[in-house]
Amino acid sequence: MQKDIETVLFSHEQIKVRVDELGDSISRDYRGKDLLVVGILKGAFIFMGDLVRAIKIPIETDFMAVSSYGASSESSGVVRILMDLEKSIEGRHVLIVEDIVDTGLTLKYLIEALNSRKPASVKVCTFLDKPERRRVDVKAEYNGYEVPDEFLVGYGLDYNEKYRNLPYIGILKREVYS
Ligand code: 5GP
């Protein structure tokens, strides 16, 4: 796998430090509140696992699976919920956990879908953010790193379902996907 990586952007050690900082901020902001942390599958599963262990207040967790892309690698704006939450979120504080915000289309859809269920609040924690690529106006309240417009893999992010298990975030060599 290593041979397919152009550059390592964030090492396993750097990621740990940043995830702990995010966990501290979230713990501080939600102390005394009823918080449901919602991981978006599949990309966020590793970040979600690390983040919830860095949150030091009582929380509940759930997952949603969405598909934002059709066959192409460009966002179509069409988002489908493949797996929904188990319980009602009415009156609860919800924190969406995403791997990466690119065009923002997936996130915009998710925020609107969850807001229509009358929660106390909906906020977003994304590990990575590609602000250059944004097509709609959405912002994550918690953001691990801003990244350049490159195709990234590792730490949950895939190409054709591979590379998710890399412990770092790397830029995939163009020759692998073009
Ligand atoms: P958006 O709707 O913001 O365009 O799409 C977000 C989704 O696109 C992410 O959850 C992720 O699945 C995918 N994505 C965007 N950029 C990258 C990238 O650099 N690498 C990988 N592996 N997936 C990406």
Backbone and ligand atoms as CSV (ligand in chain L), in Angstrom:
chain,resi,resn,atom,element,x,y,z
A,1,MET,N,N,0.825,-1.210,0.000
A,1,MET,CA,C,0.000,0.000,0.000
A,1,MET,C,C,0.858,1.258,0.000
A,2,GLN,N,N,1.932,1.225,0.795
A,2,GLN,CA,C,2.832,2.382,0.934
A,2,GLN,C,C,3.349,2.883,-0.416
A,3,LYS,N,N,3.583,1.939,-1.357
A,3,LYS,CA,C,4.143,2.323,-2.668
A,3,LYS,C,C,3.167,3.165,-3.500
A,4,ASP,N,N,1.874,3.117,-3.166
A,4,ASP,CA,C,0.863,3.882,-3.906
A,4,ASP,C,C,0.667,5.293,-3.343
A,5,ILE,N,N,1.395,5.621,-2.292
A,5,ILE,CA,C,1.208,6.914,-1.620
A,5,ILE,C,C,2.281,7.903,-2.059
A,6,GLU,N,N,1.835,9.053,-2.528
A,6,GLU,CA,C,2.734,10.116,-2.980
A,6,GLU,C,C,3.409,10.808,-1.785
A,7,THR,N,N,2.600,11.262,-0.859
A,7,THR,CA,C,3.101,11.982,0.323
A,7,THR,C,C,2.220,11.646,1.516
A,8,VAL,N,N,2.844,11.535,2.676
A,8,VAL,CA,C,2.060,11.388,3.905
A,8,VAL,C,C,1.756,12.790,4.420
A,9,LEU,N,N,0.480,13.126,4.549
A,9,LEU,CA,C,0.118,14.479,5.028
A,9,LEU,C,C,0.087,14.554,6.542
A,10,PHE,N,N,-0.511,13.528,7.174
A,10,PHE,CA,C,-0.612,13.517,8.634
A,10,PHE,C,C,-0.277,12.124,9.130
A,11,SER,N,N,0.718,12.056,10.008
A,11,SER,CA,C,1.148,10.763,10.547
A,11,SER,C,C,0.159,10.314,11.624
A,12,HIS,N,N,0.275,9.048,11.977
A,12,HIS,CA,C,-0.540,8.465,13.040
A,12,HIS,C,C,-0.391,9.283,14.340
A,13,GLU,N,N,0.835,9.699,14.635
A,13,GLU,CA,C,1.100,10.444,15.884
A,13,GLU,C,C,0.433,11.816,15.838
A,14,GLN,N,N,0.562,12.511,14.689
A,14,GLN,CA,C,-0.084,13.833,14.551
A,14,GLN,C,C,-1.595,13.718,14.682
A,15,ILE,N,N,-2.139,12.672,14.065
A,15,ILE,CA,C,-3.591,12.479,14.097
A,15,ILE,C,C,-4.067,12.314,15.540
A,16,LYS,N,N,-3.317,11.561,16.320
A,16,LYS,CA,C,-3.732,11.309,17.708
A,16,LYS,C,C,-3.820,12.617,18.493
A,17,VAL,N,N,-2.809,13.460,18.326
A,17,VAL,CA,C,-2.785,14.745,19.043
A,17,VAL,C,C,-4.012,15.587,18.657
A,18,ARG,N,N,-4.286,15.653,17.361
A,18,ARG,CA,C,-5.394,16.502,16.887
A,18,ARG,C,C,-6.758,15.946,17.335
A,19,VAL,N,N,-6.894,14.622,17.279
A,19,VAL,CA,C,-8.173,14.012,17.682
A,19,VAL,C,C,-8.409,14.250,19.177
A,20,ASP,N,N,-7.361,14.174,19.974
A,20,ASP,CA,C,-7.505,14.447,21.414
A,20,ASP,C,C,-7.944,15.885,21.652
A,21,GLU,N,N,-7.407,16.831,20.847
A,21,GLU,CA,C,-7.821,18.240,20.986
A,21,GLU,C,C,-9.297,18.407,20.649
A,22,LEU,N,N,-9.729,17.750,19.565
A,22,LEU,CA,C,-11.151,17.832,19.185
A,22,LEU,C,C,-12.031,17.245,20.295
A,23,GLY,N,N,-11.598,16.124,20.847
A,23,GLY,CA,C,-12.358,15.484,21.934
A,23,GLY,C,C,-12.475,16.403,23.144
A,24,ASP,N,N,-11.399,17.128,23.452
A,24,ASP,CA,C,-11.429,18.074,24.587
A,24,ASP,C,C,-12.440,19.182,24.333
A,25,SER,N,N,-12.423,19.757,23.124
A,25,SER,CA,C,-13.354,20.855,22.802
A,25,SER,C,C,-14.796,20.376,22.903
A,26,ILE,N,N,-15.052,19.202,22.339
A,26,ILE,CA,C,-16.425,18.669,22.349
A,26,ILE,C,C,-16.861,18.384,23.795
A,27,SER,N,N,-15.973,17.820,24.596
A,27,SER,CA,C,-16.303,17.519,25.998
A,27,SER,C,C,-16.657,18.791,26.750
A,28,ARG,N,N,-15.896,19.856,26.479
A,28,ARG,CA,C,-16.137,21.140,27.149
A,28,ARG,C,C,-17.483,21.733,26.712
A,29,ASP,N,N,-17.735,21.714,25.398
A,29,ASP,CA,C,-18.929,22.375,24.862
A,29,ASP,C,C,-20.231,21.652,25.204
A,30,TYR,N,N,-20.169,20.345,25.379
A,30,TYR,CA,C,-21.415,19.582,25.584
A,30,TYR,C,C,-21.571,19.087,27.027
A,31,ARG,N,N,-20.745,19.550,27.946
A,31,ARG,CA,C,-20.848,19.077,29.332
A,31,ARG,C,C,-22.268,19.323,29.851
A,32,GLY,N,N,-22.877,18.319,30.461
A,32,GLY,CA,C,-24.221,18.456,31.029
A,32,GLY,C,C,-25.343,18.345,30.002
A,33,LYS,N,N,-24.989,18.086,28.736
A,33,LYS,CA,C,-26.018,17.973,27.695
A,33,LYS,C,C,-26.172,16.526,27.229
A,34,ASP,N,N,-27.344,16.253,26.664
A,34,ASP,CA,C,-27.635,14.917,26.141
A,34,ASP,C,C,-27.119,14.854,24.697
A,35,LEU,N,N,-25.976,14.227,24.483
A,35,LEU,CA,C,-25.327,14.259,23.167
A,35,LEU,C,C,-25.349,12.889,22.480
A,36,LEU,N,N,-25.825,12.905,21.233
A,36,LEU,CA,C,-25.761,11.714,20.384
A,36,LEU,C,C,-24.724,11.985,19.293
A,37,VAL,N,N,-23.692,11.157,19.250
A,37,VAL,CA,C,-22.635,11.312,18.253
A,37,VAL,C,C,-22.935,10.337,17.100
A,38,VAL,N,N,-23.078,10.888,15.891
A,38,VAL,CA,C,-23.520,10.090,14.742
A,38,VAL,C,C,-22.392,9.974,13.713
A,39,GLY,N,N,-21.825,8.800,13.580
A,39,GLY,CA,C,-20.758,8.560,12.600
A,39,GLY,C,C,-21.355,8.250,11.231
A,40,ILE,N,N,-20.756,8.835,10.198
A,40,ILE,CA,C,-21.237,8.604,8.837
A,40,ILE,C,C,-20.350,7.550,8.169
A,41,LEU,N,N,-20.967,6.407,7.887
A,41,LEU,CA,C,-20.240,5.271,7.296
A,41,LEU,C,C,-20.077,5.453,5.795
A,42,LYS,N,N,-19.065,4.824,5.182
A,42,LYS,CA,C,-18.076,4.073,5.939
A,42,LYS,C,C,-16.891,4.947,6.352
A,43,GLY,N,N,-16.657,6.045,5.620
A,43,GLY,CA,C,-15.404,6.777,5.755
A,43,GLY,C,C,-15.034,7.215,7.162
A,44,ALA,N,N,-16.066,7.503,8.005
A,44,ALA,CA,C,-15.752,8.079,9.318
A,44,ALA,C,C,-15.522,7.019,10.395
A,45,PHE,N,N,-15.540,5.736,10.037
A,45,PHE,CA,C,-15.570,4.745,11.119
A,45,PHE,C,C,-14.311,4.740,11.991
A,46,ILE,N,N,-13.166,5.003,11.415
A,46,ILE,CA,C,-11.948,4.976,12.229
A,46,ILE,C,C,-11.838,6.257,13.060
A,47,PHE,N,N,-12.095,7.393,12.433
A,47,PHE,CA,C,-12.094,8.677,13.151
A,47,PHE,C,C,-13.109,8.637,14.299
A,48,MET,N,N,-14.286,8.108,14.019
A,48,MET,CA,C,-15.346,8.022,15.028
A,48,MET,C,C,-14.851,7.219,16.244
A,49,GLY,N,N,-14.193,6.099,15.980
A,49,GLY,CA,C,-13.697,5.244,17.062
A,49,GLY,C,C,-12.701,5.968,17.942
A,50,ASP,N,N,-11.810,6.721,17.314
A,50,ASP,CA,C,-10.811,7.472,18.084
A,50,ASP,C,C,-11.453,8.670,18.783
A,51,LEU,N,N,-12.339,9.368,18.059
A,51,LEU,CA,C,-12.933,10.590,18.620
A,51,LEU,C,C,-13.784,10.287,19.850
A,52,VAL,N,N,-14.635,9.273,19.785
A,52,VAL,CA,C,-15.515,9.023,20.941
A,52,VAL,C,C,-14.697,8.636,22.179
A,53,ARG,N,N,-13.528,8.023,21.957
A,53,ARG,CA,C,-12.702,7.681,23.117
A,53,ARG,C,C,-11.954,8.891,23.656
A,54,ALA,N,N,-11.878,9.961,22.848
A,54,ALA,CA,C,-11.245,11.206,23.303
A,54,ALA,C,C,-12.272,12.153,23.946
A,55,ILE,N,N,-13.556,11.791,23.871
A,55,ILE,CA,C,-14.615,12.595,24.496
A,55,ILE,C,C,-14.799,12.069,25.914
A,56,LYS,N,N,-14.692,12.984,26.876
A,56,LYS,CA,C,-14.653,12.536,28.272
A,56,LYS,C,C,-15.946,12.804,29.036
A,57,ILE,N,N,-17.060,12.953,28.329
A,57,ILE,CA,C,-18.363,13.106,28.977
A,57,ILE,C,C,-19.256,11.955,28.497
A,58,PRO,N,N,-20.350,11.657,29.224
A,58,PRO,CA,C,-21.226,10.567,28.762
A,58,PRO,C,C,-21.901,10.942,27.432
A,59,ILE,N,N,-21.881,10.031,26.492
A,59,ILE,CA,C,-22.520,10.273,25.183
A,59,ILE,C,C,-23.211,8.982,24.744
A,60,GLU,N,N,-24.036,9.085,23.701
A,60,GLU,CA,C,-24.502,7.889,23.011
A,60,GLU,C,C,-23.991,7.962,21.581
A,61,THR,N,N,-23.901,6.817,20.943
A,61,THR,CA,C,-23.391,6.783,19.567
A,61,THR,C,C,-24.383,6.070,18.644
A,62,ASP,N,N,-24.384,6.474,17.408
A,62,ASP,CA,C,-25.159,5.781,16.376
A,62,ASP,C,C,-24.454,6.026,15.038
A,63,PHE,N,N,-24.932,5.365,14.012
A,63,PHE,CA,C,-24.316,5.502,12.689
A,63,PHE,C,C,-25.374,5.689,11.627
A,64,MET,N,N,-24.979,6.379,10.556
A,64,MET,CA,C,-25.794,6.430,9.347
A,64,MET,C,C,-24.879,6.065,8.196
A,65,ALA,N,N,-25.450,5.460,7.170
A,65,ALA,CA,C,-24.673,5.231,5.950
A,65,ALA,C,C,-25.353,5.985,4.830
A,66,VAL,N,N,-24.583,6.744,4.101
A,66,VAL,CA,C,-25.130,7.484,2.959
A,66,VAL,C,C,-24.263,7.217,1.740
A,67,SER,N,N,-24.886,7.369,0.588
A,67,SER,CA,C,-24.061,7.310,-0.616
A,67,SER,C,C,-24.247,8.627,-1.339
A,68,SER,N,N,-23.138,9.317,-1.564
A,68,SER,CA,C,-23.255,10.644,-2.162
A,68,SER,C,C,-22.899,10.629,-3.640
A,69,TYR,N,N,-22.214,9.608,-4.065
A,69,TYR,CA,C,-21.751,9.581,-5.443
A,69,TYR,C,C,-22.417,8.450,-6.195
A,70,GLY,N,N,-22.631,8.655,-7.513
A,70,GLY,CA,C,-23.049,7.543,-8.351
A,70,GLY,C,C,-21.813,6.771,-8.745
A,71,ALA,N,N,-21.710,6.428,-10.011
A,71,ALA,CA,C,-20.567,5.634,-10.453
A,71,ALA,C,C,-19.293,6.479,-10.539
A,72,SER,N,N,-19.454,7.782,-10.793
A,72,SER,CA,C,-18.262,8.605,-10.983
A,72,SER,C,C,-17.698,9.040,-9.633
A,73,SER,N,N,-16.504,9.638,-9.641
A,73,SER,CA,C,-15.908,10.075,-8.386
A,73,SER,C,C,-16.278,11.531,-8.092
A,74,GLU,N,N,-17.074,12.147,-8.973
A,74,GLU,CA,C,-17.527,13.526,-8.732
A,74,GLU,C,C,-18.868,13.496,-8.015
A,75,SER,N,N,-19.037,14.410,-7.078
A,75,SER,CA,C,-20.287,14.450,-6.333
A,75,SER,C,C,-21.433,14.807,-7.272
A,76,SER,N,N,-22.546,14.044,-7.180
A,76,SER,CA,C,-23.683,14.306,-8.062
A,76,SER,C,C,-24.696,15.207,-7.380
A,77,GLY,N,N,-24.580,15.364,-6.073
A,77,GLY,CA,C,-25.574,16.137,-5.333
A,77,GLY,C,C,-26.745,15.274,-4.911
A,78,VAL,N,N,-26.765,14.044,-5.407
A,78,VAL,CA,C,-27.838,13.135,-5.024
A,78,VAL,C,C,-27.337,12.290,-3.856
A,79,VAL,N,N,-28.023,12.413,-2.719
A,79,VAL,CA,C,-27.586,11.678,-1.533
A,79,VAL,C,C,-28.684,10.691,-1.157
A,80,ARG,N,N,-28.296,9.465,-0.922
A,80,ARG,CA,C,-29.267,8.456,-0.494
A,80,ARG,C,C,-28.909,7.973,0.899
A,81,ILE,N,N,-29.917,7.823,1.765
A,81,ILE,CA,C,-29.657,7.233,3.084
A,81,ILE,C,C,-29.741,5.718,2.926
A,82,LEU,N,N,-28.604,5.054,3.127
A,82,LEU,CA,C,-28.566,3.590,2.986
A,82,LEU,C,C,-28.888,2.917,4.314
A,83,MET,N,N,-28.522,3.598,5.423
A,83,MET,CA,C,-28.848,3.069,6.761
A,83,MET,C,C,-29.167,4.263,7.654
A,84,ASP,N,N,-30.288,4.178,8.342
A,84,ASP,CA,C,-30.720,5.328,9.140
A,84,ASP,C,C,-30.443,5.101,10.630
A,85,LEU,N,N,-30.664,6.157,11.435
A,85,LEU,CA,C,-30.478,6.071,12.882
A,85,LEU,C,C,-31.496,5.104,13.481
A,86,GLU,N,N,-31.133,4.544,14.656
A,86,GLU,CA,C,-32.035,3.590,15.302
A,86,GLU,C,C,-33.203,4.280,15.979
A,87,LYS,N,N,-32.891,5.447,16.632
A,87,LYS,CA,C,-33.917,6.061,17.485
A,87,LYS,C,C,-34.230,7.475,17.049
A,88,SER,N,N,-35.283,8.016,17.633
A,88,SER,CA,C,-35.669,9.413,17.395
A,88,SER,C,C,-34.598,10.337,17.983
A,89,ILE,N,N,-34.401,11.491,17.323
A,89,ILE,CA,C,-33.430,12.469,17.857
A,89,ILE,C,C,-34.151,13.714,18.365
A,90,GLU,N,N,-35.460,13.647,18.462
A,90,GLU,CA,C,-36.234,14.814,18.899
A,90,GLU,C,C,-35.738,15.303,20.265
A,91,GLY,N,N,-35.415,16.593,20.340
A,91,GLY,CA,C,-34.988,17.206,21.602
A,91,GLY,C,C,-33.551,16.909,22.005
A,92,ARG,N,N,-32.817,16.180,21.191
A,92,ARG,CA,C,-31.444,15.798,21.564
A,92,ARG,C,C,-30.418,16.611,20.785
A,93,HIS,N,N,-29.232,16.747,21.370
A,93,HIS,CA,C,-28.118,17.390,20.663
A,93,HIS,C,C,-27.415,16.331,19.815
A,94,VAL,N,N,-27.250,16.643,18.526
A,94,VAL,CA,C,-26.658,15.680,17.592
A,94,VAL,C,C,-25.342,16.235,17.053
A,95,LEU,N,N,-24.318,15.414,17.068
A,95,LEU,CA,C,-23.045,15.789,16.455
A,95,LEU,C,C,-22.750,14.791,15.327
A,96,ILE,N,N,-22.745,15.306,14.092
A,96,ILE,CA,C,-22.433,14.468,12.931
A,96,ILE,C,C,-20.910,14.346,12.827
A,97,VAL,N,N,-20.420,13.123,12.666
A,97,VAL,CA,C,-18.974,12.915,12.509
A,97,VAL,C,C,-18.688,12.442,11.082
A,98,GLU,N,N,-17.950,13.275,10.348
A,98,GLU,CA,C,-17.640,13.011,8.931
A,98,GLU,C,C,-16.142,12.807,8.743
A,99,ASP,N,N,-15.776,12.077,7.699
A,99,ASP,CA,C,-14.355,11.915,7.384
A,99,ASP,C,C,-13.806,13.172,6.707
A,100,ILE,N,N,-14.532,13.640,5.668
A,100,ILE,CA,C,-14.017,14.770,4.887
A,100,ILE,C,C,-15.187,15.528,4.271
A,101,VAL,N,N,-15.091,16.856,4.260
A,101,VAL,CA,C,-16.093,17.677,3.570
A,101,VAL,C,C,-15.429,18.217,2.313
A,102,ASP,N,N,-16.033,17.877,1.173
A,102,ASP,CA,C,-15.462,18.204,-0.123
A,102,ASP,C,C,-16.358,19.274,-0.757
A,103,THR,N,N,-17.305,18.907,-1.626
A,103,THR,CA,C,-18.237,19.915,-2.170
A,103,THR,C,C,-19.184,20.422,-1.086
A,104,GLY,N,N,-19.428,19.615,-0.062
A,104,GLY,CA,C,-20.358,19.989,1.009
A,104,GLY,C,C,-21.770,19.489,0.759
A,105,LEU,N,N,-22.000,18.860,-0.394
A,105,LEU,CA,C,-23.360,18.432,-0.755
A,105,LEU,C,C,-23.899,17.357,0.204
A,106,THR,N,N,-23.056,16.413,0.551
A,106,THR,CA,C,-23.491,15.344,1.459
A,106,THR,C,C,-23.895,15.932,2.808
A,107,LEU,N,N,-23.033,16.796,3.301
A,107,LEU,CA,C,-23.260,17.378,4.624
A,107,LEU,C,C,-24.508,18.251,4.650
A,108,LYS,N,N,-24.706,19.039,3.603
A,108,LYS,CA,C,-25.875,19.916,3.545
A,108,LYS,C,C,-27.150,19.069,3.599
A,109,TYR,N,N,-27.138,17.992,2.840
A,109,TYR,CA,C,-28.300,17.108,2.833
A,109,TYR,C,C,-28.529,16.503,4.224
A,110,LEU,N,N,-27.452,16.034,4.830
A,110,LEU,CA,C,-27.570,15.389,6.143
A,110,LEU,C,C,-28.064,16.360,7.214
A,111,ILE,N,N,-27.527,17.575,7.212
A,111,ILE,CA,C,-27.931,18.563,8.214
A,111,ILE,C,C,-29.425,18.862,8.058
A,112,GLU,N,N,-29.861,19.037,6.812
A,112,GLU,CA,C,-31.278,19.334,6.581
A,112,GLU,C,C,-32.158,18.146,6.978
A,113,ALA,N,N,-31.725,16.953,6.627
A,113,ALA,CA,C,-32.516,15.753,6.954
A,113,ALA,C,C,-32.646,15.613,8.473
A,114,LEU,N,N,-31.544,15.830,9.205
A,114,LEU,CA,C,-31.604,15.650,10.660
A,114,LEU,C,C,-32.345,16.809,11.324
A,115,ASN,N,N,-32.175,18.024,10.816
A,115,ASN,CA,C,-32.886,19.173,11.393
A,115,ASN,C,C,-34.401,19.025,11.273
A,116,SER,N,N,-34.867,18.346,10.229
A,116,SER,CA,C,-36.313,18.185,10.043
A,116,SER,C,C,-36.911,17.255,11.107
A,117,ARG,N,N,-36.034,16.574,11.875
A,117,ARG,CA,C,-36.531,15.651,12.917
A,117,ARG,C,C,-36.605,16.319,14.289
A,118,LYS,N,N,-36.499,17.633,14.341
A,118,LYS,CA,C,-36.651,18.440,15.562
A,118,LYS,C,C,-35.660,18.123,16.703
A,119,PRO,N,N,-34.379,18.047,16.394
A,119,PRO,CA,C,-33.389,17.860,17.463
A,119,PRO,C,C,-33.169,19.180,18.210
A,120,ALA,N,N,-32.500,19.129,19.367
A,120,ALA,CA,C,-32.166,20.369,20.091
A,120,ALA,C,C,-31.126,21.152,19.285
A,121,SER,N,N,-30.177,20.435,18.657
A,121,SER,CA,C,-29.175,21.081,17.799
A,121,SER,C,C,-28.537,20.036,16.901
A,122,VAL,N,N,-27.974,20.512,15.771
A,122,VAL,CA,C,-27.178,19.636,14.902
A,122,VAL,C,C,-25.881,20.364,14.598
A,123,LYS,N,N,-24.763,19.772,14.984
A,123,LYS,CA,C,-23.454,20.339,14.635
A,123,LYS,C,C,-22.614,19.261,13.965
A,124,VAL,N,N,-21.454,19.679,13.435
A,124,VAL,CA,C,-20.645,18.766,12.623
A,124,VAL,C,C,-19.197,18.769,13.094
A,125,CYS,N,N,-18.619,17.585,13.178
A,125,CYS,CA,C,-17.183,17.445,13.401
A,125,CYS,C,C,-16.627,16.657,12.225
A,126,THR,N,N,-15.787,17.304,11.421
A,126,THR,CA,C,-15.159,16.591,10.312
A,126,THR,C,C,-13.661,16.483,10.572
A,127,PHE,N,N,-13.097,15.373,10.164
A,127,PHE,CA,C,-11.651,15.233,10.358
A,127,PHE,C,C,-10.896,16.091,9.360
A,128,LEU,N,N,-11.356,16.075,8.090
A,128,LEU,CA,C,-10.670,16.853,7.057
A,128,LEU,C,C,-11.656,17.775,6.345
A,129,ASP,N,N,-11.144,18.869,5.823
A,129,ASP,CA,C,-11.975,19.842,5.120
A,129,ASP,C,C,-11.200,20.331,3.891
A,130,LYS,N,N,-11.877,20.268,2.718
A,130,LYS,CA,C,-11.273,20.789,1.474
A,130,LYS,C,C,-12.032,22.045,1.080
A,131,PRO,N,N,-11.754,23.200,1.688
A,131,PRO,CA,C,-12.569,24.401,1.458
A,131,PRO,C,C,-12.578,24.871,0.005
A,132,GLU,N,N,-11.482,24.649,-0.726
A,132,GLU,CA,C,-11.405,25.067,-2.154
A,132,GLU,C,C,-12.486,24.456,-3.020
A,133,ARG,N,N,-12.961,23.279,-2.611
A,133,ARG,CA,C,-13.883,22.513,-3.452
A,133,ARG,C,C,-15.357,22.777,-3.138
A,134,ARG,N,N,-15.615,23.644,-2.166
A,134,ARG,CA,C,-16.986,23.807,-1.676
A,134,ARG,C,C,-17.937,24.341,-2.741
A,135,ARG,N,N,-19.097,23.716,-2.892
A,135,ARG,CA,C,-20.126,24.200,-3.829
A,135,ARG,C,C,-21.352,24.735,-3.108
A,136,VAL,N,N,-21.535,24.342,-1.863
A,136,VAL,CA,C,-22.651,24.881,-1.076
A,136,VAL,C,C,-22.098,25.395,0.250
A,137,ASP,N,N,-22.854,26.303,0.863
A,137,ASP,CA,C,-22.355,26.967,2.054
A,137,ASP,C,C,-22.636,26.137,3.311
A,138,VAL,N,N,-21.707,25.243,3.632
A,138,VAL,CA,C,-21.828,24.519,4.904
A,138,VAL,C,C,-20.490,24.594,5.624
A,139,LYS,N,N,-20.564,24.593,6.942
A,139,LYS,CA,C,-19.352,24.695,7.738
A,139,LYS,C,C,-19.416,23.699,8.889
A,140,ALA,N,N,-18.270,23.101,9.191
A,140,ALA,CA,C,-18.223,22.210,10.348
A,140,ALA,C,C,-17.766,23.027,11.559
A,141,GLU,N,N,-18.438,22.836,12.666
A,141,GLU,CA,C,-18.052,23.553,13.896
A,141,GLU,C,C,-16.709,23.033,14.426
A,142,TYR,N,N,-16.432,21.761,14.204
A,142,TYR,CA,C,-15.159,21.162,14.641
A,142,TYR,C,C,-14.475,20.578,13.405
A,143,ASN,N,N,-13.206,20.936,13.230
A,143,ASN,CA,C,-12.506,20.591,12.011
A,143,ASN,C,C,-11.066,20.194,12.339
A,144,GLY,N,N,-10.696,18.953,11.977
A,144,GLY,CA,C,-9.336,18.495,12.276
A,144,GLY,C,C,-8.284,19.261,11.499
A,145,TYR,N,N,-8.341,19.174,10.176
A,145,TYR,CA,C,-7.345,19.831,9.319
A,145,TYR,C,C,-7.983,20.315,8.021
A,146,GLU,N,N,-7.521,21.465,7.537
A,146,GLU,CA,C,-7.833,21.869,6.163
A,146,GLU,C,C,-6.814,21.211,5.252
A,147,VAL,N,N,-7.301,20.679,4.103
A,147,VAL,CA,C,-6.395,19.955,3.207
A,147,VAL,C,C,-6.521,20.490,1.779
A,148,PRO,N,N,-5.462,20.294,0.977
A,148,PRO,CA,C,-5.504,20.752,-0.418
A,148,PRO,C,C,-6.381,19.849,-1.274
A,149,ASP,N,N,-6.661,20.298,-2.494
A,149,ASP,CA,C,-7.510,19.548,-3.411
A,149,ASP,C,C,-6.728,18.408,-4.054
A,150,GLU,N,N,-6.534,17.354,-3.281
A,150,GLU,CA,C,-5.833,16.150,-3.743
A,150,GLU,C,C,-6.682,14.962,-3.327
A,151,PHE,N,N,-6.457,13.805,-3.956
A,151,PHE,CA,C,-7.232,12.634,-3.540
A,151,PHE,C,C,-6.520,11.932,-2.393
A,152,LEU,N,N,-7.174,11.926,-1.231
A,152,LEU,CA,C,-6.557,11.437,-0.005
A,152,LEU,C,C,-7.097,10.062,0.375
A,153,VAL,N,N,-6.242,9.252,0.944
A,153,VAL,CA,C,-6.665,7.935,1.441
A,153,VAL,C,C,-6.053,7.682,2.814
A,154,GLY,N,N,-6.594,6.655,3.487
A,154,GLY,CA,C,-6.087,6.265,4.798
A,154,GLY,C,C,-6.964,6.782,5.918
A,155,TYR,N,N,-6.778,6.225,7.107
A,155,TYR,CA,C,-7.524,6.618,8.296
A,155,TYR,C,C,-9.036,6.614,7.990
A,156,GLY,N,N,-9.491,5.576,7.285
A,156,GLY,CA,C,-10.917,5.430,6.956
A,156,GLY,C,C,-11.261,5.805,5.526
A,157,LEU,N,N,-10.428,6.650,4.895
A,157,LEU,CA,C,-10.726,7.084,3.520
A,157,LEU,C,C,-10.228,6.038,2.523
A,158,ASP,N,N,-11.057,5.767,1.512
A,158,ASP,CA,C,-10.722,4.676,0.597
A,158,ASP,C,C,-10.533,5.145,-0.835
A,159,TYR,N,N,-9.959,4.258,-1.632
A,159,TYR,CA,C,-10.115,4.305,-3.077
A,159,TYR,C,C,-10.533,2.901,-3.471
A,160,ASN,N,N,-11.750,2.764,-4.045
A,160,ASN,CA,C,-12.269,1.430,-4.377
A,160,ASN,C,C,-12.236,0.491,-3.183
A,161,GLU,N,N,-12.591,1.001,-2.016
A,161,GLU,CA,C,-12.652,0.231,-0.757
A,161,GLU,C,C,-11.284,-0.162,-0.203
A,162,LYS,N,N,-10.196,0.267,-0.864
A,162,LYS,CA,C,-8.871,-0.071,-0.338
A,162,LYS,C,C,-8.270,1.132,0.387
A,163,TYR,N,N,-7.228,0.907,1.130
A,163,TYR,CA,C,-6.422,1.913,1.844
A,163,TYR,C,C,-7.075,2.435,3.126
A,164,ARG,N,N,-8.306,2.018,3.459
A,164,ARG,CA,C,-8.943,2.546,4.669
A,164,ARG,C,C,-8.118,2.242,5.911
A,165,ASN,N,N,-7.383,1.119,5.873
A,165,ASN,CA,C,-6.650,0.683,7.061
A,165,ASN,C,C,-5.267,1.301,7.206
A,166,LEU,N,N,-4.880,2.204,6.312
A,166,LEU,CA,C,-3.613,2.911,6.533
A,166,LEU,C,C,-3.752,3.767,7.790
A,167,PRO,N,N,-2.766,3.757,8.681
A,167,PRO,CA,C,-2.917,4.510,9.934
A,167,PRO,C,C,-2.680,6.009,9.769
A,168,TYR,N,N,-2.268,6.443,8.589
A,168,TYR,CA,C,-2.009,7.861,8.334
A,168,TYR,C,C,-2.883,8.345,7.176
A,169,ILE,N,N,-2.863,9.677,6.929
A,169,ILE,CA,C,-3.552,10.244,5.761
A,169,ILE,C,C,-2.503,10.530,4.703
A,170,GLY,N,N,-2.710,9.996,3.502
A,170,GLY,CA,C,-1.744,10.219,2.431
A,170,GLY,C,C,-2.420,10.643,1.139
A,171,ILE,N,N,-1.624,11.256,0.258
A,171,ILE,CA,C,-2.095,11.587,-1.081
A,171,ILE,C,C,-1.855,10.364,-1.959
A,172,LEU,N,N,-2.932,9.902,-2.622
A,172,LEU,CA,C,-2.794,8.736,-3.497
A,172,LEU,C,C,-2.129,9.148,-4.802
A,173,LYS,N,N,-1.175,8.342,-5.258
A,173,LYS,CA,C,-0.509,8.637,-6.536
A,173,LYS,C,C,-1.534,8.637,-7.663
A,174,ARG,N,N,-1.430,9.637,-8.553
A,174,ARG,CA,C,-2.392,9.757,-9.655
A,174,ARG,C,C,-2.440,8.510,-10.523
A,175,GLU,N,N,-1.267,7.885,-10.728
A,175,GLU,CA,C,-1.221,6.709,-11.623
A,175,GLU,C,C,-2.107,5.563,-11.100
A,176,VAL,N,N,-2.434,5.575,-9.821
A,176,VAL,CA,C,-3.267,4.499,-9.260
A,176,VAL,C,C,-4.726,4.640,-9.716
A,177,TYR,N,N,-5.172,5.877,-9.924
A,177,TYR,CA,C,-6.593,6.048,-10.272
A,177,TYR,C,C,-6.853,6.704,-11.620
A,178,SER,N,N,-5.774,6.995,-12.387
A,178,SER,CA,C,-6.085,7.591,-13.695
A,178,SER,C,C,-5.538,6.720,-14.831
L,1,5GP,P1,P,-19.065,15.956,-0.622
L,1,5GP,O1,O,-20.543,15.699,-0.675
L,1,5GP,O2,O,-18.643,16.930,0.431
L,1,5GP,O3,O,-18.529,16.332,-1.978
L,1,5GP,O4,O,-18.432,14.540,-0.389
L,1,5GP,C1,C,-17.921,14.076,0.775
L,1,5GP,C2,C,-17.519,12.639,0.574
L,1,5GP,O5,O,-16.709,12.495,-0.594
L,1,5GP,C3,C,-16.660,12.155,1.719
L,1,5GP,O6,O,-17.444,11.664,2.788
L,1,5GP,C4,C,-15.810,11.092,1.036
L,1,5GP,O7,O,-16.484,9.867,1.046
L,1,5GP,C5,C,-15.676,11.577,-0.396
L,1,5GP,N1,N,-14.388,12.260,-0.615
L,1,5GP,C6,C,-14.176,13.573,-0.853
L,1,5GP,N2,N,-12.878,13.853,-1.005
L,1,5GP,C7,C,-12.222,12.683,-0.856
L,1,5GP,C8,C,-10.830,12.304,-0.884
L,1,5GP,O8,O,-9.894,13.107,-1.063
L,1,5GP,N3,N,-10.570,10.985,-0.679
L,1,5GP,C9,C,-11.542,10.057,-0.474
L,1,5GP,N4,N,-11.140,8.801,-0.288
L,1,5GP,N5,N,-12.856,10.374,-0.428
L,1,5GP,C10,C,-13.192,11.669,-0.615
